[in-house]
Amino acid sequence: MSSASTDAFASPPKPVPDATDEGIKRDRWGRYVIPDPETGQERSWTRATTWAKTISDTYKLHQWQERMTAKGLVMRPDLFARVATTDDKNELNQLCEEAKNAAGAKVGANMGTALHSFTEQRDRGEEVRSMPAILKTAVDSYSEALETNHLHALRDYIESVIIVPELGVAGRLDRILTNLAPVGRWEEPGQYFIGDVKTAANIGYSWLEVSIQLAIYAHAAKIWDPKAAEFREMPKVDQHEAIVMHMPVPSEGNTGYTDLYRVNIAKGWEYALLAGEIREARKDRRLAVRLGETIMGKAVPVQVTNSRAQGIDWKARIDQATCMADLSEIWNEATTRGEWTDDLEAYGLNRAEDFRG
């Protein structure tokens, strides 16, 4: 597929530079810090992947993590010994992380990251150097899958950082694709739609999360250019379907292949909005009251007995957090009220350890 034939179809708004630039700011919770397009003031944006996980079923993932921890402790008697001699929560979290890594928990993720990088180089038309032989078949299959199905990645939008003000979400999309011939629902050449590379061995458990994530990308209002520190226009992309390029990390019995899937992101957007409702529901602190108080209607102030009786008990809020997203919202609210302190910072970071690993 020649660059001359493909670039003829690329006529979206002004492109942005390579958005993998490390000029992107992040806050203490790992969220993107990007100006609000309306006010110009910097703010934190919930990550698209975090938003997509709001209603995901993570039971299988947690089981896998527990298995890897157990295997790692058996493989590393030194870690087992240290676990037996400490009750410190932070140290135990670190030891469990080391045990999972010893069992190879990060191998698949590292290989997946490498696959992403090599496909990006291919789509940019760059020379791919020093590719491990084990990954070459997979990367070749990726290029062949796109070419066979008349698909082309717009190189100026690879790994672009987008924002969705409606949700307060930002994310980094993999690709914006265009079709060079009729394919799927795209009967006219030159249409734009979201493309995403997935390298997990089994994607079957992830379609809900994936559909939400790609729907968020498709509803992006702006692209943030970190080098110029300004917004660019987001090309108009299909908000009904997207394409997933599934290329699982090569393993025993899998020398490398790529399957293409059509994803219903119209439903994904419905679920993205539902995720917003769920996140709002988590903030509802009037689901239970002391006996004698009223749940429905005008709330009766709760009589608290701690030293922060005249304000919000931020430590109690932190204790009630169920995920990193909750902690992010608490930090944002407390900071806005000017009530976030060094003491709360330490308390919140300690609570954050419960959700890592």
KOLKERO-555787 format. One line per field, with one value per atom (N, C-alpha, C): residue in one letter; residue number from 0; x, y, z. Coordinates in steps of 0.1 Angstrom, whole numbers. Each point is the difference from the previous one (the first is absolute). Layout:
REM residues N
residuo [A/...] $
num [NUM/...] $
east [X/...] $
north [Y/...] $
up [Z/...] $
REM end
This chain:
REM residues 357
residuo [M/M/M/S/S/S/S/S/S/A/A/A/S/S/S/T/T/T/D/D/D/A/A/A/F/F/F/A/A/A/S/S/S/P/P/P/P/P/P/K/K/K/P/P/P/V/V/V/P/P/P/D/D/D/A/A/A/T/T/T/D/D/D/E/E/E/G/G/G/I/I/I/K/K/K/R/R/R/D/D/D/R/R/R/W/W/W/G/G/G/R/R/R/Y/Y/Y/V/V/V/I/I/I/P/P/P/D/D/D/P/P/P/E/E/E/T/T/T/G/G/G/Q/Q/Q/E/E/E/R/R/R/S/S/S/W/W/W/T/T/T/R/R/R/A/A/A/T/T/T/T/T/T/W/W/W/A/A/A/K/K/K/T/T/T/I/I/I/S/S/S/D/D/D/T/T/T/Y/Y/Y/K/K/K/L/L/L/H/H/H/Q/Q/Q/W/W/W/Q/Q/Q/E/E/E/R/R/R/M/M/M/T/T/T/A/A/A/K/K/K/G/G/G/L/L/L/V/V/V/M/M/M/R/R/R/P/P/P/D/D/D/L/L/L/F/F/F/A/A/A/R/R/R/V/V/V/A/A/A/T/T/T/T/T/T/D/D/D/D/D/D/K/K/K/N/N/N/E/E/E/L/L/L/N/N/N/Q/Q/Q/L/L/L/C/C/C/E/E/E/E/E/E/A/A/A/K/K/K/N/N/N/A/A/A/A/A/A/G/G/G/A/A/A/K/K/K/V/V/V/G/G/G/A/A/A/N/N/N/M/M/M/G/G/G/T/T/T/A/A/A/L/L/L/H/H/H/S/S/S/F/F/F/T/T/T/E/E/E/Q/Q/Q/R/R/R/D/D/D/R/R/R/G/G/G/E/E/E/E/E/E/V/V/V/R/R/R/S/S/S/M/M/M/P/P/P/A/A/A/I/I/I/L/L/L/K/K/K/T/T/T/A/A/A/V/V/V/D/D/D/S/S/S/Y/Y/Y/S/S/S/E/E/E/A/A/A/L/L/L/E/E/E/T/T/T/N/N/N/H/H/H/L/L/L/H/H/H/A/A/A/L/L/L/R/R/R/D/D/D/Y/Y/Y/I/I/I/E/E/E/S/S/S/V/V/V/I/I/I/I/I/I/V/V/V/P/P/P/E/E/E/L/L/L/G/G/G/V/V/V/A/A/A/G/G/G/R/R/R/L/L/L/D/D/D/R/R/R/I/I/I/L/L/L/T/T/T/N/N/N/L/L/L/A/A/A/P/P/P/V/V/V/G/G/G/R/R/R/W/W/W/E/E/E/E/E/E/P/P/P/G/G/G/Q/Q/Q/Y/Y/Y/F/F/F/I/I/I/G/G/G/D/D/D/V/V/V/K/K/K/T/T/T/A/A/A/A/A/A/N/N/N/I/I/I/G/G/G/Y/Y/Y/S/S/S/W/W/W/L/L/L/E/E/E/V/V/V/S/S/S/I/I/I/Q/Q/Q/L/L/L/A/A/A/I/I/I/Y/Y/Y/A/A/A/H/H/H/A/A/A/A/A/A/K/K/K/I/I/I/W/W/W/D/D/D/P/P/P/K/K/K/A/A/A/A/A/A/E/E/E/F/F/F/R/R/R/E/E/E/M/M/M/P/P/P/K/K/K/V/V/V/D/D/D/Q/Q/Q/H/H/H/E/E/E/A/A/A/I/I/I/V/V/V/M/M/M/H/H/H/M/M/M/P/P/P/V/V/V/P/P/P/S/S/S/E/E/E/G/G/G/N/N/N/T/T/T/G/G/G/Y/Y/Y/T/T/T/D/D/D/L/L/L/Y/Y/Y/R/R/R/V/V/V/N/N/N/I/I/I/A/A/A/K/K/K/G/G/G/W/W/W/E/E/E/Y/Y/Y/A/A/A/L/L/L/L/L/L/A/A/A/G/G/G/E/E/E/I/I/I/R/R/R/E/E/E/A/A/A/R/R/R/K/K/K/D/D/D/R/R/R/R/R/R/L/L/L/A/A/A/V/V/V/R/R/R/L/L/L/G/G/G/E/E/E/T/T/T/I/I/I/M/M/M/G/G/G/K/K/K/A/A/A/V/V/V/P/P/P/V/V/V/Q/Q/Q/V/V/V/T/T/T/N/N/N/S/S/S/R/R/R/A/A/A/Q/Q/Q/G/G/G/I/I/I/D/D/D/W/W/W/K/K/K/A/A/A/R/R/R/I/I/I/D/D/D/Q/Q/Q/A/A/A/T/T/T/C/C/C/M/M/M/A/A/A/D/D/D/L/L/L/S/S/S/E/E/E/I/I/I/W/W/W/N/N/N/E/E/E/A/A/A/T/T/T/T/T/T/R/R/R/G/G/G/E/E/E/W/W/W/T/T/T/D/D/D/D/D/D/L/L/L/E/E/E/A/A/A/Y/Y/Y/G/G/G/L/L/L/N/N/N/R/R/R/A/A/A/E/E/E/D/D/D/F/F/F/R/R/R/G/G/G] $
num [0/0/0/1/1/1/2/2/2/3/3/3/4/4/4/5/5/5/6/6/6/7/7/7/8/8/8/9/9/9/10/10/10/11/11/11/12/12/12/13/13/13/14/14/14/15/15/15/16/16/16/17/17/17/18/18/18/19/19/19/20/20/20/21/21/21/22/22/22/23/23/23/24/24/24/25/25/25/26/26/26/27/27/27/28/28/28/29/29/29/30/30/30/31/31/31/32/32/32/33/33/33/34/34/34/35/35/35/36/36/36/37/37/37/38/38/38/39/39/39/40/40/40/41/41/41/42/42/42/43/43/43/44/44/44/45/45/45/46/46/46/47/47/47/48/48/48/49/49/49/50/50/50/51/51/51/52/52/52/53/53/53/54/54/54/55/55/55/56/56/56/57/57/57/58/58/58/59/59/59/60/60/60/61/61/61/62/62/62/63/63/63/64/64/64/65/65/65/66/66/66/67/67/67/68/68/68/69/69/69/70/70/70/71/71/71/72/72/72/73/73/73/74/74/74/75/75/75/76/76/76/77/77/77/78/78/78/79/79/79/80/80/80/81/81/81/82/82/82/83/83/83/84/84/84/85/85/85/86/86/86/87/87/87/88/88/88/89/89/89/90/90/90/91/91/91/92/92/92/93/93/93/94/94/94/95/95/95/96/96/96/97/97/97/98/98/98/99/99/99/100/100/100/101/101/101/102/102/102/103/103/103/104/104/104/105/105/105/106/106/106/107/107/107/108/108/108/109/109/109/110/110/110/111/111/111/112/112/112/113/113/113/114/114/114/115/115/115/116/116/116/117/117/117/118/118/118/119/119/119/120/120/120/121/121/121/122/122/122/123/123/123/124/124/124/125/125/125/126/126/126/127/127/127/128/128/128/129/129/129/130/130/130/131/131/131/132/132/132/133/133/133/134/134/134/135/135/135/136/136/136/137/137/137/138/138/138/139/139/139/140/140/140/141/141/141/142/142/142/143/143/143/144/144/144/145/145/145/146/146/146/147/147/147/148/148/148/149/149/149/150/150/150/151/151/151/152/152/152/153/153/153/154/154/154/155/155/155/156/156/156/157/157/157/158/158/158/159/159/159/160/160/160/161/161/161/162/162/162/163/163/163/164/164/164/165/165/165/166/166/166/167/167/167/168/168/168/169/169/169/170/170/170/171/171/171/172/172/172/173/173/173/174/174/174/175/175/175/176/176/176/177/177/177/178/178/178/179/179/179/180/180/180/181/181/181/182/182/182/183/183/183/184/184/184/185/185/185/186/186/186/187/187/187/188/188/188/189/189/189/190/190/190/191/191/191/192/192/192/193/193/193/194/194/194/195/195/195/196/196/196/197/197/197/198/198/198/199/199/199/200/200/200/201/201/201/202/202/202/203/203/203/204/204/204/205/205/205/206/206/206/207/207/207/208/208/208/209/209/209/210/210/210/211/211/211/212/212/212/213/213/213/214/214/214/215/215/215/216/216/216/217/217/217/218/218/218/219/219/219/220/220/220/221/221/221/222/222/222/223/223/223/224/224/224/225/225/225/226/226/226/227/227/227/228/228/228/229/229/229/230/230/230/231/231/231/232/232/232/233/233/233/234/234/234/235/235/235/236/236/236/237/237/237/238/238/238/239/239/239/240/240/240/241/241/241/242/242/242/243/243/243/244/244/244/245/245/245/246/246/246/247/247/247/248/248/248/249/249/249/250/250/250/251/251/251/252/252/252/253/253/253/254/254/254/255/255/255/256/256/256/257/257/257/258/258/258/259/259/259/260/260/260/261/261/261/262/262/262/263/263/263/264/264/264/265/265/265/266/266/266/267/267/267/268/268/268/269/269/269/270/270/270/271/271/271/272/272/272/273/273/273/274/274/274/275/275/275/276/276/276/277/277/277/278/278/278/279/279/279/280/280/280/281/281/281/282/282/282/283/283/283/284/284/284/285/285/285/286/286/286/287/287/287/288/288/288/289/289/289/290/290/290/291/291/291/292/292/292/293/293/293/294/294/294/295/295/295/296/296/296/297/297/297/298/298/298/299/299/299/300/300/300/301/301/301/302/302/302/303/303/303/304/304/304/305/305/305/306/306/306/307/307/307/308/308/308/309/309/309/310/310/310/311/311/311/312/312/312/313/313/313/314/314/314/315/315/315/316/316/316/317/317/317/318/318/318/319/319/319/320/320/320/321/321/321/322/322/322/323/323/323/324/324/324/325/325/325/326/326/326/327/327/327/328/328/328/329/329/329/330/330/330/331/331/331/332/332/332/333/333/333/334/334/334/335/335/335/336/336/336/337/337/337/338/338/338/339/339/339/340/340/340/341/341/341/342/342/342/343/343/343/344/344/344/345/345/345/346/346/346/347/347/347/348/348/348/349/349/349/350/350/350/351/351/351/352/352/352/353/353/353/354/354/354/355/355/355/356/356/356] $
east [9/-9/9/0/9/-6/10/-4/-8/3/-7/-14/-4/-14/-7/6/-7/-2/10/0/-11/-3/-10/-14/-2/-13/1/12/1/-2/-12/-3/-8/3/-7/5/-5/5/15/6/14/5/10/5/8/2/8/14/10/13/-2/10/0/-4/-12/-5/6/10/7/10/1/9/-3/11/-1/-4/-3/-4/-14/-7/-13/2/-8/1/-10/4/-9/-1/-11/-1/5/-1/4/-7/-12/-7/2/9/3/-10/-9/-9/7/-5/5/-3/9/-2/0/-12/-1/-9/2/-9/-14/-10/-14/-1/-6/-1/-9/-9/-8/6/7/5/15/7/14/8/-7/7/3/12/4/-9/-3/-8/4/-4/2/-12/4/-11/1/-11/0/4/8/5/-11/1/-11/0/12/1/-6/2/-6/-15/-5/-15/-6/7/-5/0/8/1/-11/-7/-10/-10/-5/-10/6/13/6/-1/0/1/15/6/14/3/-10/1/11/0/10/14/1/13/5/-8/5/4/-8/4/14/3/13/11/-3/10/3/-10/2/9/-3/8/14/3/13/8/-7/6/4/-9/3/12/0/11/13/0/12/6/-8/4/7/-5/6/14/0/13/10/-4/10/-2/7/0/4/8/4/-12/-9/-12/-9/-1/-9/4/13/6/-3/1/-3/-15/-8/-15/-3/7/-2/4/8/6/-5/-10/-5/-15/-6/-14/-2/11/-2/-7/-10/-9/8/7/8/10/7/11/-6/-12/-6/-5/-5/-4/12/11/12/5/-1/5/-9/-13/-10/3/3/4/12/10/12/-2/-9/-3/-7/-10/-6/10/9/10/9/3/9/-7/-13/-8/-3/5/-1/-12/-6/-13/2/12/3/5/2/6/-10/-12/-10/-2/-1/-2/12/12/12/0/-3/0/-11/-12/-11/4/7/5/9/9/9/-7/-10/-9/-6/-6/-6/11/12/10/4/1/4/-11/-12/-11/-1/3/0/11/11/11/-4/-6/-5/-10/-9/-11/5/12/6/9/2/9/14/3/14/7/12/8/-1/-4/-1/14/7/13/-1/9/2/-12/-9/-12/4/-4/2/-7/7/-6/-14/-2/-12/-12/3/-11/-2/9/-1/-12/-3/-12/-13/-1/-12/0/11/0/-3/6/-3/-15/-6/-14/-9/5/-8/0/12/0/-8/1/-8/-15/-4/-14/-6/7/-4/-1/11/1/-11/-2/-9/-14/-3/-14/-1/10/0/-1/7/0/14/0/12/-1/11/1/5/-8/5/12/11/13/0/-6/1/-9/-8/-8/3/11/3/3/-6/3/-4/-11/-4/-7/2/-7/-12/-12/-13/-7/-9/-9/-14/-8/-15/-6/-2/-4/-13/-9/-13/2/10/3/11/8/11/11/1/9/11/12/10/6/6/6/9/7/10/-5/-6/-5/12/-2/10/1/-11/-1/-13/1/-11/2/-9/1/-8/4/-9/0/-10/-1/3/8/4/-10/-9/-10/-12/-11/-12/4/-3/3/-10/-6/-10/-11/-3/-11/5/13/5/1/-11/-1/7/1/7/15/10/14/2/10/4/-8/-7/-7/10/-3/9/-7/8/-6/12/-4/10/6/13/6/8/1/7/7/12/8/-1/-4/-1/9/8/10/-3/-11/-3/-3/4/-2/-15/-8/-14/-8/-6/-7/-15/-4/-14/-7/8/-6/0/6/2/-8/-10/-7/-8/-6/-7/9/11/10/5/3/6/-10/-13/-10/-2/1/-1/13/11/13/0/-4/1/-12/-11/-11/5/7/5/9/9/9/-8/-10/-8/-8/-3/-7/9/13/9/-3/1/-3/13/11/13/11/11/13/10/7/9/14/6/14/9/8/8/12/5/12/-4/-11/-5/-8/-4/-8/-13/-7/-12/-9/-13/-9/-1/-2/-2/-14/-5/-13/0/-10/-1/-7/5/-7/-13/-10/-13/1/-2/1/-13/-1/-13/-2/-12/-3/-9/-1/-8/9/11/8/15/8/15/6/13/7/10/1/10/9/13/10/6/-5/4/12/12/12/6/-5/5/15/7/14/3/10/4/3/-4/3/0/1/0/-13/1/-11/-6/6/-4/13/3/12/-3/-13/-3/-10/-11/-11/-8/-8/-8/-14/-10/-14/-6/-9/-7/-14/-5/-13/-7/-13/-8/-6/0/-4/-12/-11/-12/3/5/2/-12/-10/-13/-5/0/-4/11/13/10/-1/-6/-2/-11/-11/-10/5/9/6/10/6/9/-8/-12/-9/-4/-3/-4/11/12/12/0/-3/-1/-10/-12/-10/5/7/5/11/8/10/-6/-11/-7/-7/-5/-6/9/13/10/2/-3/1/-11/-11/-12/2/1/3/-13/-11/-13/-8/7/-6/-4/6/-3/2/-10/1/-2/2/-2/-15/-4/-14/-6/-11/-7/2/9/2/-7/-2/-7/9/-3/8/-5/-13/-7/-3/0/-4/12/-3/11/8/13/9/1/0/3/15/7/14/4/10/5/9/-2/8/13/11/12/8/9/6/15/5/15/3/13/5/-4/-5/-4/-15/-6/-15/-6/7/-5/2/7/3/-1/6/0/11/-3/10/7/11/6/7/5/5/-10/-12/-11/-4/0/-2/10/13/11/-2/-4/-2/-11/-10/-11/2/12/3/1/-5/1/9/6/9/9/9/9/-9/-10/-8/-7/-5/-6/10/12/11/2/0/3/-11/-13/-11/1/4/1/10/12/11/-4/-7/-4/-10/-10/-10/7/9/6/10/6/9/-8/-11/-9/-4/-3/-5/12/12/12/2/-4/1/9/8/9/13/4/12/11/12/10/-3/-8/-4/-10/-9/-9/7/10/8/6/6/7/-11/-11/-11/-6/-2/-5/9/13/10/1/-1/0/-12/-12/-12/1/7/2/7/9/7/-9/-12/-10/-5/1/-5/11/12/11/5/8/6/-7] $
north [-12/12/12/8/12/11/9/11/10/0/10/-3/-13/-4/2/-2/1/15/8/14/8/-5/7/1/-10/0/8/4/7/15/4/14/5/-4/5/13/6/13/0/11/2/-11/-8/-11/5/-8/3/-8/5/-7/-13/-8/-13/3/-6/3/-8/-8/-8/9/13/9/1/0/-1/14/10/12/0/-11/-2/0/8/0/-10/-5/-9/5/-3/3/-12/1/-10/-13/0/-13/-5/6/-5/5/10/6/10/2/11/13/9/14/9/4/7/12/11/11/-3/7/-1/9/-6/8/13/0/11/11/-4/10/2/-9/1/-4/-3/-4/-15/-3/-14/-8/-12/-9/-14/-8/-15/-6/-10/-7/-15/-6/-14/-7/-11/-7/-9/-1/-7/-15/-6/-13/-2/10/-1/0/10/1/-13/-6/-12/-12/0/-11/2/11/2/-11/-6/-10/-14/-1/-13/-10/-13/-11/-4/3/-2/-13/-8/-12/-9/-3/-9/6/13/7/-2/2/-1/-14/-10/-14/-2/5/-2/6/12/7/-8/-6/-8/-12/-7/-11/3/12/4/3/6/3/-13/-10/-12/-7/-1/-6/7/13/8/-2/-2/-2/-14/-10/-13/1/8/1/8/9/9/-2/-10/-2/12/9/12/9/1/8/-6/-13/-7/2/0/3/14/9/14/2/-6/1/-6/-10/-7/9/10/8/14/4/14/0/10/3/14/6/14/-1/7/-1/4/11/5/-10/-6/-10/-12/-5/-12/3/12/3/-1/5/0/-15/-8/-14/-8/3/-7/4/13/4/-7/-1/-7/-14/-7/-14/-2/9/-1/2/9/2/-12/-6/-12/-12/0/-10/3/12/3/9/6/7/12/6/11/-4/-12/-4/3/-5/3/15/7/15/7/-5/6/-3/-13/-4/7/2/8/14/6/14/0/-10/0/-2/-8/-2/13/7/13/10/0/9/-4/-13/-4/3/-2/3/15/8/15/3/-6/3/-4/-11/-5/10/4/9/14/4/13/-1/-12/-2/0/-2/1/-14/0/-13/-6/-13/-7/-7/4/-6/-8/-9/-8/-7/-5/-7/-14/-5/-14/-9/-11/-9/-5/-2/-5/9/13/9/3/-3/4/-6/-13/-5/7/4/7/14/7/13/0/-10/-2/-3/-8/-4/12/10/12/8/2/8/-7/-13/-7/1/0/0/14/10/14/1/-5/2/-9/-12/-9/5/8/5/15/5/13/11/-2/9/7/12/8/9/0/9/14/10/14/3/0/1/12/11/12/0/-11/-1/-12/-7/-11/4/-6/3/14/6/13/1/10/2/8/-5/7/3/9/3/-1/-3/-1/8/13/9/-5/-6/-4/-10/-8/-9/4/10/4/-11/-6/-11/4/-5/1/-14/-2/-13/1/-11/0/-11/4/-10/-6/-13/-6/5/-1/3/7/8/4/-7/-9/-7/6/-2/3/-12/-1/-12/5/-8/3/-6/-8/-7/-4/-3/-4/-12/2/-10/1/-11/0/10/9/9/13/0/12/-3/3/-3/10/12/11/1/0/1/14/0/13/4/-10/3/-2/7/-1/-7/-9/-7/-4/-3/-3/-14/-1/-13/-2/-12/-3/-13/0/-13/-6/-13/-7/-12/-3/-11/-10/1/-10/-14/-10/-14/-3/4/-2/13/4/13/-2/-12/-3/6/2/6/15/6/14/9/-6/7/12/-2/11/12/-2/10/6/-8/5/9/-5/8/14/1/13/8/-6/8/6/-8/5/10/-2/10/13/0/13/7/-8/6/6/-8/5/13/2/12/12/-2/11/13/11/13/7/-3/6/-9/3/-7/10/-5/9/-2/11/-1/5/-9/4/8/-1/8/14/3/13/6/-9/4/6/-7/6/-12/3/-10/0/-12/-1/-6/1/-6/-15/-7/-14/-3/-9/-4/-6/2/-6/-15/-8/-15/-6/-13/-8/-2/3/-2/-12/-9/-12/-12/-1/-12/5/-9/2/-14/0/-12/-3/-12/-5/-9/2/-8/-9/-12/-9/-8/2/-7/-5/-11/-5/-3/3/-2/-15/-2/-14/-8/-12/-10/-14/-9/-14/-3/-5/-3/12/12/12/7/-1/6/15/4/14/1/7/2/12/5/12/-2/1/0/14/3/13/-2/9/-1/14/-1/12/1/12/3/10/-4/9/11/11/11/9/-2/7/-5/-13/-6/4/0/4/13/10/13/0/-8/-1/-5/-10/-5/10/8/11/10/3/9/-7/-13/-7/0/-2/1/13/11/13/0/-6/-1/-8/-11/-8/8/7/8/11/6/9/-6/-13/-7/-3/-2/-3/12/12/12/2/-8/2/-5/9/-3/0/1/0/-13/-11/-13/-6/4/-5/11/1/10/-6/7/-5/-1/-9/-3/13/4/12/12/-2/10/-4/9/-2/-3/-11/-3/8/-1/7/15/8/14/8/11/8/-7/-1/-7/7/-8/6/-1/11/-1/-11/-7/-11/6/-4/5/-9/7/-8/4/-9/2/2/1/2/15/3/14/8/-6/7/1/2/0/11/11/11/-1/-10/-1/-15/-2/-14/-8/-12/-9/-7/6/-5/-13/-3/-13/-11/3/-10/-2/10/-1/-9/3/-9/-14/-3/-13/-7/8/-6/-2/5/-2/-14/-4/-14/-2/11/-1/13/0/11/12/-3/11/7/-7/7/9/-5/9/12/-2/12/11/-5/9/7/-7/6/10/-3/10/12/-2/12/9/-7/8/7/-6/6/11/-2/10/13/-3/11/9/-7/7/5/-2/5/-7/-13/-7/-12/-2/-11/4/-8/2/-10/2/-9/-13/1/-11/-9/7/-8/-6/7/-5/-14/0/-12/-11/4/-10/-5/8/-4/-9/3/-8/-14/0/-13/-9/7/-7/-5/8/-4/-13/-3/-13/-12/2/-11/-4/10/-3/-2/-1/-3/-14/-4/-13/-10] $
up [0/0/0/-10/-2/9/4/8/-9/-13/-9/-1/0/-2/13/11/13/4/-1/4/-7/-12/-8/7/9/7/13/4/13/-1/3/-1/12/12/12/4/11/4/4/3/3/9/-4/9/12/9/12/-1/7/1/7/0/8/14/4/14/11/-4/11/7/-4/7/15/7/15/6/-9/5/7/-2/6/15/7/15/6/11/8/14/7/14/8/13/9/-2/-6/-2/-14/-8/-13/-11/4/-10/-8/-12/-9/6/0/3/-12/-5/-13/3/-7/2/-4/7/-4/-12/-11/-13/2/10/2/9/10/10/-2/-6/-2/12/11/13/-1/5/1/10/-4/9/-3/10/-2/-7/-9/-7/3/3/3/-13/2/-12/-6/-13/-7/4/3/4/14/9/13/-1/-8/-2/-5/-10/-6/9/11/9/11/0/10/2/-11/1/-5/-1/-4/11/-5/10/1/11/2/8/2/8/-6/-13/-5/1/-2/1/14/10/14/3/-5/2/-6/-12/-7/9/5/8/12/7/12/-4/-11/-4/-3/-6/-3/13/10/12/7/0/7/-7/-13/-7/2/1/2/14/10/13/1/-7/0/-7/-11/-8/7/9/7/15/6/14/8/-5/7/2/-10/1/10/0/9/14/3/13/5/-9/3/3/-7/2/14/4/13/12/-3/11/1/-8/0/0/6/0/-7/-4/-6/-14/-1/-12/-13/1/-12/-4/10/-3/-6/6/-6/-14/-3/-14/-9/4/-8/-2/10/-1/-9/1/-9/-15/-2/-13/-6/9/-4/-3/8/-2/-13/-4/-13/-11/1/-10/-1/11/0/-8/1/-7/-15/-4/-14/-3/10/-2/-10/0/-9/-14/-2/-13/-12/2/-10/-3/11/-1/-7/3/-7/-14/-4/-14/-7/7/-7/-3/10/-2/-12/-1/-12/-13/0/-12/-4/10/-3/-7/6/-6/-14/-3/-13/-10/4/-10/-2/10/-2/-11/2/-10/-14/-1/-13/-6/8/-5/-3/6/-3/-12/-5/-12/4/13/5/-2/0/-1/14/1/12/3/10/3/13/0/13/5/-9/4/3/12/4/-10/-3/-10/4/13/5/-3/-2/-2/-15/-9/-14/-7/3/-7/4/13/4/-6/-1/-6/-15/-6/-15/-2/9/-2/2/9/2/-13/-6/-12/-11/-1/-11/2/13/3/-4/2/-4/-15/-7/-14/-7/5/-6/1/10/3/-4/-8/-6/11/11/11/1/4/1/12/8/12/-4/5/-3/10/-6/8/9/-4/8/13/1/12/9/-3/8/15/9/15/3/-6/4/13/8/12/-2/4/-2/13/-1/12/-4/10/-2/12/-2/11/6/-8/5/12/-1/11/10/-5/8/-1/-12/-3/-10/1/-10/-2/-12/-3/-12/-2/-11/-10/-11/-10/-8/-4/-8/-14/-7/-14/-4/-11/-8/-13/-4/-13/-11/-12/-11/-10/-8/-9/-14/-7/-14/-10/5/-8/9/-6/9/9/13/10/11/4/11/-2/10/-2/-8/-3/-6/-15/-7/-14/-9/5/-8/5/-9/4/7/8/6/13/6/13/11/12/12/11/7/12/9/12/10/-1/1/0/13/5/12/0/5/0/14/0/13/-1/11/-1/11/8/10/-7/7/-5/-3/10/-1/1/-10/0/3/1/1/13/10/13/-1/-10/0/-9/-7/-10/6/11/6/3/6/3/-13/-10/-13/-7/0/-7/6/14/7/-4/1/-3/-14/-10/-14/-2/6/-1/5/11/6/-10/-6/-11/-11/-4/-12/3/13/4/4/-3/4/-6/8/-6/-5/6/-4/1/-7/2/6/11/7/-6/-5/-5/11/6/11/-4/-12/-4/-2/-7/-2/11/10/11/-5/-9/-5/-5/-2/-5/-15/-6/-14/-2/-12/-3/-1/5/-1/-13/-8/-12/3/-9/2/-3/10/-1/2/-4/1/15/5/14/2/-10/1/1/-8/1/0/5/0/-3/-2/-4/11/5/9/-8/1/-6/11/1/11/-5/6/-3/13/5/13/0/11/2/-4/-8/-4/12/0/11/-5/8/-4/-8/-12/-8/-8/2/-7/-5/-12/-6/-4/1/-4/-10/3/-10/4/-9/3/-5/9/-4/1/-9/0/5/9/5/-2/-3/0/14/5/14/0/6/1/11/-5/10/2/-8/3/13/2/13/11/-5/9/6/-8/5/11/-3/10/13/0/12/6/-8/5/8/-4/7/13/-1/12/10/-5/9/8/-7/7/11/-3/11/12/-3/11/8/-7/7/9/-5/8/12/-2/11/11/-3/10/9/-4/8/10/-2/8/14/9/15/8/-6/7/-2/-3/-2/14/10/13/10/10/10/14/10/14/2/8/3/5/-5/4/-10/-10/-10/-12/-10/-12/-12/-7/-11/-12/-2/-12/4/-10/3/5/7/6/10/-2/9/13/11/13/2/4/2/10/-4/9/11/12/11/1/-3/0/13/4/13/-1/-13/-1/-1/-1/0/-12/-11/-12/-1/12/0/-8/-3/-7/-15/-4/-15/-4/-12/-5/6/4/6/-11/-6/-12/3/12/2/0/4/0/-15/-8/-14/-7/4/-6/4/13/4/-8/-4/-7/-15/-5/-14/-4/-12/-4/-12/-5/-11/-2/-9/-2/-5/-8/-5/11/11/11/7/2/6/-8/-13/-9/2/1/1/14/10/13/1/-6/-1/-8/-11/-8/8/7/8/11/7/12/-4/-12/-5/-4/-7/-4/12/11/13/8/-5/7/13/1/13/-1/-11/-1/7/9/8/-2/5/-1/8/11/7/-8/-7/-9/-11/-5/-11/4/11/5/2/6/3/-13/-10/-13/-7/0/-7/7/13/7/-4/-1/-4/-15/-8/-14/-2/10/-1/0/6/0/-14/-9/-13/-11/4/-9/1/-10/1/-9] $
REM end
